[in-house]
Amino acid sequence: MTKNAPPEISIVVPLYNEEESLPELIEWIKKVCTENRLTYEVIMVDDGSTDGSWWVIERLAADHPELRGLSFRRNQGKSAGLNAGFRAARGRVVITMDADLQDSPDEIPALYEMIVKEGYDLVSGWKKKRYDPLSKTIPTKLFNLVTRKMSGIKLNDFNCGLKAYRQEVVKQIEVYGELHRYIPVLAKSAGFTKIGEKVVVHRPRKYGSTKFGWERFINGFLDLVTLAFVSRFSKRPMHFFGLLGTLMFLFGVMAASYIGISKLIALRRGIPAILVADNPWFYISLTSMILGTQLFLAGFLAELIIRNNPRKFDPAVVERTVNINREALYESK
């Protein structure tokens, strides 16, 4: 590979307080890629670590020119780390993995082959045999079941950090919040439908402890509900809010008209009738018209926001870089 030629593989590694595992990880990746004659780059994204992770990255970059890195000013979350890594990636195939050595770099060649030779847009790892306690594996199985049913994507492990993508996929999607769990859903929503799965080895954690707690399952469910709505109506919110608002407004108008007409008919026939303001249906119809109007306006405003203020990555969160041109983060996507 010439100096300026893009590598075949970009390996994006988001990390937070993983200083102990980084030297072993970079050497392992180098060994695998060298043996398989794959040109590569490793992009380590330090998510505001409070240990010596960034110092380790700088030290390793001096001996490994294929290592590139960037560091956030503060902890932004895994999704932001992946998104920044995707922006910096130059490889034909982009592979993501965690920095804790629970993802094996030995899987890289097979994942690369599935993208390049079998034509997949995205390949997700499946840790069929896990070294996690039941308190983690049981909620994970439930989470995957619900996601599978709601998204229609037949994957067994949506949250596996070890994934491979065609470059076009990572350049088209925007990962934010905590949507890293649902990257296959985001990819499908963007039109990349050839999504595959590969059984991968799950290794016991060698250093440190997990950075995720119980709250991730609650947040994950809420994100899934949000994503199910956004993936369907994000490009056309007026279709949802406008339709619902119109139906509620018409219901209110018809109910109010019925009350008024009934009152007029009763008066014409000399039949005693209660005041319109004393009829409970009058307030139901009035409330329905008000809510309908508000929903319609919500859809209209959402359309304006989408067309004039699309979500953008903010490179200002990046504090330091190694072998990465900061301007490229602005130009990507």
N, C-alpha and C positions, 0 to 999 in steps of 0.2 A: 504494500500500500504506500503510495506517495504521501508526502507530508500533509498535503491539503485534501487528499481524497477522503470521502466519508467512509467510515468503517462499515463492515457488514452487520455488526451487532452493536447496539447501545444497551448497556446494562444500567438501569436506574435503581439506585439503592437509597431509599429514604431512611433516615436514622435519627434516633434520639438517645443520647447517653449510651453509646455502644463502643467506647474507645478500646475495650479489650478484644473485641472480635474483629475489628477492621483489618489489622495486618494479616491475620490468617485468611480472611475472606478474599482480599485482593490477590494473595499468592495462589489461592485455590482457583480463582477465576482465571488467572494468568496461565496456570498449568493446563487447565481444561481447554482453553481457547488455543493455546500454542500447540498442544497435541493434535487438535482437530483442524489446524491451519485456518483459523477464523480470525479475521481482523476485527478488533473490538475497541470500545471505549467504556469506561466505567464512570458513571456520573453519581457521585455521592452527595446527597442533599441533607445537610445538617439542620435539623428542625429546632434550632435554638437550644442545643445541648448545654447543660451546665457542668459537664465534666470536661475532659480533655479531648473530646472527639475531633474538634476542628484542628487542634494542634497535630493530632495523629494524621489527619487527612493531608495537611500541608507537608508533613514529613514524608508520607508515602508518595505524594505527587512528585517530590524531588527525585525519587528513584523509579517511579513508574509514570512515564510520559502519557500513557493511555488513561491515566486517572484524571478526571476533571471533578471539580467540586464547587458547591455554593452553600452559603450559610445564611439562615434567617436571623433577623434581629431578635426575634422571640419565637416561642413555640407557636406554630401555626396549624399543626395537625398533619396527619399523613396525606390527606387529599391535596393540600397545598404543596407538600413536598413532591408528590408524584407529578402534579401539574407543572411545577417548575422544571422537574427533570425531563418531562415530555417536551417542553419548549426548547431545552438545550440539546436534546437528542438529535444525532445526525445519521444514525445507522438505518439500514434498510429494514432491519427487524429490531424492535425494542423489547427488551426483556426486563421485567421488574422482579425484585426479590428483596426480602427483609435482610437486615444487617446482623441478625442475631445467630446466624449459622444454622437455623432450623430449616432453611431452604438450601438444597444442595446444588452448587454450581455444575455438578456432573449432569444435570438435566438440560443444560443449555444447548448442546448440539441437537438433541432430539426435538426440543421445542423449535429451534431454528429450522430444522428440516420440515416440520409440520407447516410452518408458515410459507417457506420458500417453495417446497416441492409438492405439498398437498393442497396448497392454495387457501389455507384458512386465513380469515381476517384477524382472529383472536383465538388463542389457545389458553385455557385456564387450567392450572394445576389442581389435582384432586388428592388431598392427603387422606387416602383411604384408611391407613393405619396411623392413628395419632398418638402422641405421647403427652396427652393433656388429661387433667382430672375430669371426672364425670360432670362436675359443676360447670365445666366449659364445653365439653363435647355434646351434652344433651341439648342445651340451648342453641348450640351451633347447628345441630341437625334440624331443630324446629325452625330456626331462622332460614336455613337453606330450603326447607320444604315450602314455607310460605312464599319465599322469593321465587321459587320455581313455578308455583301455581299462579302467582300474580303476573310474572313477566313472560311466561311461556317459553323460557329458555331452559333446556334440559341439562343443567349443570348440577353436580353434587356438592360443589364447594365454591360458592361465589366469593368468599372472603379470603381465599388462598392468595398470599402475596406473590407467589411465583406464577407469572403470566407472560405470554409472548404476544406481540402485536405487529401487524404491518405498520410501517411508519405513518401511512395515511390515516390510520385509525386514531393514533395519539395526537395527531395534528388537527383532527376534526372535533374532538370532544373536549369539553371543559370540566375538569374535576374540581369540585369545591365543597365546602362544608365538611361532611363526613361521607361523601358519596363514593369514596374509593371502594366500598363494599359492593357497589353496583356498577362498576365500570362495564361489565358485559351488557347490562341493561342500557347504559348510556350509548354504547357502541351500536346496539341493535336499533335504538331510537334514531341514530345518525345514519342508518342505512347499511351498516355492516352486519350482515346476517349469517355469514358462515363462521359460526362459533363452535369450537371443539374443546375437548377435555383430554387431559393426560394424567394418569396416575403417577404421582411423584412421591419421593421419600420424604417423610417428616422426621427430622432429627431432634433429639432432646436438646433443650436449651443448655448451652455450655457455660455462658457467662451471664451475670446479672439476673434480672427478673422481668416478667412481662410488664408492659406499660399500659395495658388495658384492663379495665375493671368491669363490673356488672353493668354499669351504666351504658356500655356500648351496645348491649342487646336492646335496651329501651330506645336509645337513640337510633339504632339500626332500624327498628320497626317504624319509628316516626319518619325516618328518611325514606323508607320504602313507600309509605303512603304518599309522601310528598312527590317522590319520583314517579309513582303510578299516575298521579294527576298531571305533573309537569310534562312527562313524556307524551301524554295524549293531547294536552291543551296548551302547552307552552307557546306554540306557534300561532294559536288561534284562540286566545282566552275569551274573545267575544262570543265564540260558538257555545261556550259553556255558560258564562255569566249572562250573556245577552239573551240566550234562549230561556234560561231559568227566570230571569227578570221579566221577560216579555210574557211568559205564561202566568207568572204571579200577578202582573199588572192587569192582564186581560181578565183573570179570575176576579180581581177586585172590582174592575169596571162592570163586569156582568152582574156580580152580586149587588153592587150599588144600584145598577139600573133596575134589577128585579125589585129591590126594595122600593125605589122611587115609583116605578110603574104600578106596583101593587098598592101603594098609598094613593095614587091618583085614581085607580079603578075603584078602590073602596070609597073615596070621597064622592066620586061620580054616582055611585049606587046608594049613597047615604048610609054606608055601613061604617060603624065606629072602628077606628084603627088607631094603634099606638103611634106616638111621634116617631119619626125616623130616627131621631137621636136616642130614643129609648130602645131601639131594636139592636140586640147584640150583634147581628149580622152586619150592621152598618159599620161597627168598629173593626170587625174582621175584614171587611172589604177595604176599608180605609188603610188598615195596617198592611194588607196585601199589596195595595197600590204603592205605598211608600217603600216597602221592601223591594218590590219589583223595580222601581225607579233606581234605587240604590245599587241593586245588582247590575242593572244595565249600565249605569255609570261606572261601576267597578270594572266591567269588561271593557268599556271604551277606554278608560284610563290605562288599563293593563296593555291594551294594544299600542297606545302611544308610548308607554315606557319601553316595550319590547322593540319598537321600531327606532326609537331615538336614543336609547341608553342600554345597549347590549352589555352583558357581563364581560368584564375584562380582568385579566390577571394584572395584579399590581406589582411590578418589579421592585417597587420601593421597599418591599419586605425583605429583599435580599441585601445583606450587609457586606458579605465578603465573597470573593470567587477565586477559584484556582483553574487556570487554563480555559476559562469561559469568558467570552466577550459579553459584557453586561448589555450592550445594545442589542444583541441577538434575542434577548428575552423580550424586548419590546416589539421586535419585528415578527416574531413567531406567531402563527395563527392569524 
